[in-house]
Amino acid sequence: MPLWILMSLSCVILSGISEAADLDSKGAQMKEQTVMGWIERAVLIPWGVEVKVKLDSGAKTSSLHAESIERFEKEGKAWVRFIIPIEEEEGEKVKQIPVERPLIRNVKIKRHHGNSQRRPVVSLKFCLNGKIHETQFSLVDRSQLNYPVLLGRRFLKNVAIIDPSKTFLANEGQDACLLKYAPDKTSDKKAQTLQD
């Protein structure tokens, strides 16, 4: 067989291998993932506040620290009303953000010590590494934990690869997100809590 045919076949085989590397086990095209540390910063939208988030591949569902969680009906549909407490600079002042969102579903969480817990799940937007994301969060009191937000596998699987030895790797575009969504200091505080 002539050498040029062998070389052409080699190129075809190698290009097929590199294309296959971009597919997952089911043959679907994989999304580009960013390497992130186990702790990152995110900006909650539309409130423009920055929070520390823990990336946790051991948790399936993401969770958000919320207080005064109350279920109610709005136009015949299930909704949830809650407060997001935000610590400002070194944990001194706490800003309270009242939020209302449609109830997406309820999730039953198995706890290490104690019974299972039924939590409401809502969808929220946030900016991470300069990109806008929307995911489902279970609402829970995380006041005894170090980080108010936990991002679980459902969110992480197409977005991030975690480097457990690092923190704060995903800073690209965070300043732009803070500027874009920063609350207007001159406006009425209630206007900041309106839904987007």
N, C-alpha and C positions, 0 to 999 in steps of 0.2 A: 504494500500500500504506500502510495507516495507520501512524503513527509508533510506536504502542505495540507493533505486531507486529515492526517493525524493531528496536526496543529489546530485545524478548524474544529474538529471534534472535541479536542481538549477545551477550547474556548467555550463551546456550547455547554459542555458538562459543567465547567467552572461557573459560568453565569447562572446556570440552573441551581447550583448549590448556593450561591450568594442570594438569589431570589428566595429560595426556600428558607434561608436564615431569617427573613423578615416575616415569616408566617408562624402562627402559633400551632399548637398540636392539632387543632381542628381545621387548619388550613386558612384561617382568617388572617387578614392583614393586621400586624401588630402596630400599635401607636408608639411614637417615640416617647421614652420615659426619661425623666431627669433624676440624677442622683441627688438625694436630699438627706439631710441629717435627721436624727431621731427627734430633734426639736427644731421647729421652724417658726417663722412669724407669718401671720395672715392678716388681711384687712377685711373686716366684716362689712358687707355692702347691704344697704346704702348708708350706714352710719359712719363709715370712715374711721373706725377705731381699730387699732392694731392689737392682736392677741397672740400669745404663744400657743402653738399647737404641738401636740405629741403625735408622731406618726407611729401607729401601732399595728403591725401585721398580725398580732394575736387577736385583735378585735375585728369582728365582721362588720358591725355597724358603727359609723361615726357617732360621737356624742358631744353635747354642748352643755356647759354649766348654765342652769336656769333656775330661777326662784319663782315662787308664787304661781306655780303652774296650775292653770284652770281650763277645763274643757267647757265649751259652750257651743250653741248652735247659731249659725248665721245663714239666713235665707234657706233654711232647711238642711244645711250641711254642717258636718262636724268641724269645729275650729278649736284652736288652742291659743290661750292668752298666757304670756309669761314675761318675766323680767330677766334681761341679761345684765348682770352686774359687771362693770368694767373697772378694774383697779387702775388708777392713773398714777404714774411715777412712784415707784417703790412701795406700792400697796397702801399709800396714805389715804387718798380720796377715792370714793367709789361712785362712779357714774352709773345711774340705773336707766337702762333702755327698755321701755315697754314695747312689746312686740305682739302682734296677732298674725297667725298663719293658719291656713287650712290644715287639718289633720290628714296626713298621708296614709298612715297606718299605725297600728300598735305593735310593739315588739316585746317579746318576753325575753328578758336577760337573766341568764344564770349567774348568780353571784357566788364568789368563792366561799363565803361564810354566810349562810342564811338561805332563805327561800328565794325563788325566782321573783323577778320584779317586772311588772307591766309598765312600759313607758310609751308616751306619745312620740310620734316621729313627724317632723316637719321638714320642709325643704328650705334651705337658705343659700344665698350667694356669698362668695368671698373671693378675695384675690390672693393668690399664692404664686410666688416666683414671677410676678408680673402678668399672670394670666387669670382671667375670670373663670371661676368654677361654680357649679351648683350641685349640691349633694344633699342627701337626707341625713338628719341628725336626730338621734333620740335625745329627749330632754331629761336631765337628771341633775341632782344636787352634787356637784363636783367640788364643793368648797373645802373638803378635806384632802383633795388631791392637788398636786403641784401645778397642773395645767388645766385651764378652763375648757379647752377643746381637744378632742381626740379624733384623729382621722383614721378610719378603719380600712379593711381590705377592699370593701366594695368601691370606695373612692380611689384607693392607692393603686389598684391592679392595673389601670391604664395610664397612670400619671407619674408615679414615682418608684424608684428603687431606693431602699433605705440603706444608708451607711451607718450602722449602729455605733461607730466610733467617732462620729462627727455631729456637730450641731450648726445650725444657721448657714447652710450651704446655698439655700434658694433665696437669694436676695435680689436677683435681677428684676428690675421693674417695680420693686416694692415702694420706692419713694414716689413714683408716678401714681401708683394706686392710692397712696395716702393723700397726695395732693388732689387727685380727681374726686375722691369721695370724702375729703375732710369736711366736717360740718361747718357751715357758715356761722361764725361766732356772733354775728349781729342778728341772726334770725331767732324767732321764737323757738325754745327748746322742744316744744311739742311737735313742731314741724319736722324735726329730725327723726321722729319715730314713725312718720307716715310710711305706709307700704310703698315699695317701688312698683 
